């Protein structure tokens, strides 16, 4: 059996539509936060693997400030055995490469057999961290996975690709990123949350991992998307072609 590490991220609740404020700034401090939906799918997959006897421990890990402990508590309620917060200061830039460095160091320290990520976080849609961790640790990886099976000590995965379905076999340890159809996350009830308080949660200052973090990206501007124009009903194909040529200028 193996130890599975699942990375979870605290993001603005997926049901909330984020808008710029009157000053044209993106301020999410007052919005409700929750676990990234794709990370919920990844965690559910790990818990199901343990329930089937394919893993002996599931560890949820998050990178961020103290607020991320709420997300980790939800992960414990969903079935993770323990949780670890790689705590950063407020001024530390939480960008994909820095997160990947910390998670790679953590996975190496834990000697995990499998690390599962959500394929992307809904706040920045970067779709980078899982791939970066695999590269840093020189591990086999499978991204956008919709099905996972363990056979003869190897991981058999199904990936949804542009051309259809791809099936791969991975040697363990490995890295996997979860697509939408990999699993259906269980609903967290109040009794589950109460039981989670008995499970261990560790806070590790990120500097203890010996990783140097520095900014690699610069945010230049944030702006709202252009408002969608009202549709038009045209009377003929000739009128459509005329508009495509002279107004939209795509022909």
N, C-alpha and C positions, 0 to 999 in steps of 0.2 A: 504493500500500500504506500501511498505517497502523501506528502504534505502539499496542500494547495493554498496559494496566496492569491487573494482577489483585491485589486485596486479599486477603491470607491472614491468618488469625488462629490463634494457638496456644491450644488448649483442652484440657481433660481428654479423654483417649482415649474415643471413642464407645462402646467395649466395656466401659468401667468404670462401674459403678453408684455414683453419689456418694451418700453418706449423711452425716448430721450426726454429730459425735463425741459422746462422753459428756457433754460440757459444753453440748451443744446448739448448737455452732458449726459453720460450714461451713469446713473447713480442707482445701484441695486441694493443699497444698504437696508432699505425698508421692506424689501420683498421677502416673501416666504421662501425658505430654502428647503431642499430635499436631496435625496440621493439621485445622481445622474441615472436616467432610466436604463441606459445600456449597461451600466454597472449593476443595477438590480438583476438584470438578466444573467450577467456573468456570475454573480453571487449565487443565484438560484441554481445554476448549473453545478457549481462547486458543492453546494449543500446536497443536491440530489446524488452526486457521485459518492459523497460520504455515506449517504443513506443506503446506497447500493453496495457498500463495502469496498469501494474502489479507492478511498482515501481515509486516512486516520485523523486528519486535522484540517480545518479550514480557518485561515487567518485573513481577516479584513484589515487592509492598511490604507491610510489616507494621508495626503500631504496638505498641510494648511495650518491655519491658526486654531485657537481653542474651539471655535465654532464648529469645526469639522467633527468634534467628538459626538455631536448630536447625530450626525450621519452614521458614525461608527456604532452608536448604540442601536440604531435601526438595523444595521448589519448583524449585530449580535442577536437581535430579536428574530431575524430571518433564519438564523441557524449557524452563523459563524461561531467557532469555539472561543476565539479571542480576537481582540482588536488592538491595533497599534496606530497611534497618531505620530507621524513624523512632523513635529511642530516647527513652524517657521515664524519669524517675526513679521510684523505688519508690513515692513518696508521691503521684504524679500520678494522678488519677482517670481510669481508662480506661472511659469511658461513651460511648454512641453519638454524642452531639453533639460531644464533644471529638475522637473518632476521625474523624468526618466533616469537621471543620474542617481537620485535618491532611492527610487524604487529598485534599480539594478543593484545598488549597494545593499539594500534590505534583503532582496531575494537571495543574494549570495551569502549573506550572513545567516539566513534561515535555512539554507540548503534545501530549498523547496523543489519538489519534483515537477510542479506545474504552476504557472502564473496565468490567471485569466483576467483580461481587461474588457470593459465595454469597448466597442469598436471606435467610439468617439464620445466626447462630452458635448452636451447640447448648448453649452455657453460659447465655446469657440470653434466647435466642429473641426478641430485640428486633425484628428485621426493620425496621430504621430507617436504617442507615448509607447504603446505596445511594441511597435516596430523598432523604436529606438532601444528599448530595454533588451529585446532579443539580439540586436546588433552588438550592444555593449557587452553582453554575456556570451556572445557567439553561440546562441541556442537556435534550434529549429523553430520556426514560427508558422502559424496559420491564421490569417486574418479573415474577418467577416464570416465567421463560422456559424452554421445553422444546425449542426448536429455533431455530437461527440460520443465516441465509444472507445472503451479500452479493451484491447485484445492482445493477449500474449505479451503483456508488458509494454505495448506500444499504443499510441493514441491514433485512432482512425477518425478523421474529421471530414465533414462535408461542407464545402464552401459554395456560396451562391455568387457566380461571376457573370459578366456581361453575356457570355456565350451559353450560359446554362448552369450546369452543376459540375463541380470538380471535387474529386475525392482524393485525400492525401493521407499518408501514414507518417507519423512523427515519432522519432526516438525521444524518450524522456531523459532529462528534463526538457521542457519546451514552454513556449509562450503562445497563447491563443487569445484572439479578440472576438468578442461575441456579437453576432448580428441579431436582428430583431426576433427571428424565429427559433433561436437556440433553446429558449425555455420561457415559461410563463411565471413570473415572480409571484410568490405567495403573498397574500394580504396579511399585513402585520396587525394583530389585535392587541388590545390593552394587556391581557394576561401575558402575551409573548413579550411585550415591552417590560413588564414587571420582572419576568424571569431573566431578562437580559442583564438586569442590574447585578445579578450574582456572577456574571461572567467577567473575566479579567480584561481590563483595558489599560494599555501601557502608553505613556507619553514619552517620546524620545526626541529631545532637541536635535534638529537635523545635523548640527555640527558634530555630534557624536559619531556620525557615520563617516566622518573624514572626507566629506564631499564639499568642494568649493563651488559656490554658486555665483553666477554673475549674469547680468542681463544680456540677451542676444537679440532681442526684438525691441523695436521702438513703435509705440502706438502714436500714429500721426494724427488721425482724425476718425471720429465716429459720426455717421450720419444715417438718417432714416432712409429706407428705400423709396424710390419714386412712386408716387401714388399711381395705382393702376387706372388707366383710362377706361371710360365707359365703352362698351362694345357697340358695334354698329351693325344694322341689318341692311345688307346690300341687295339690290334688285336683280343683278346679273353678274355673270362671270367677267364680262368686259369691265364692269365697274370695279370689281375686285382687283383685276390686273392693273387698272389705271391707278388705284390707290397704292398698290404695292410698288409700282414704278415711280410715281410722282410724289407721294406723301411719305411712305415708309422707306422708299428707296432701297428695297432689297432685290429688285429685279433689274 
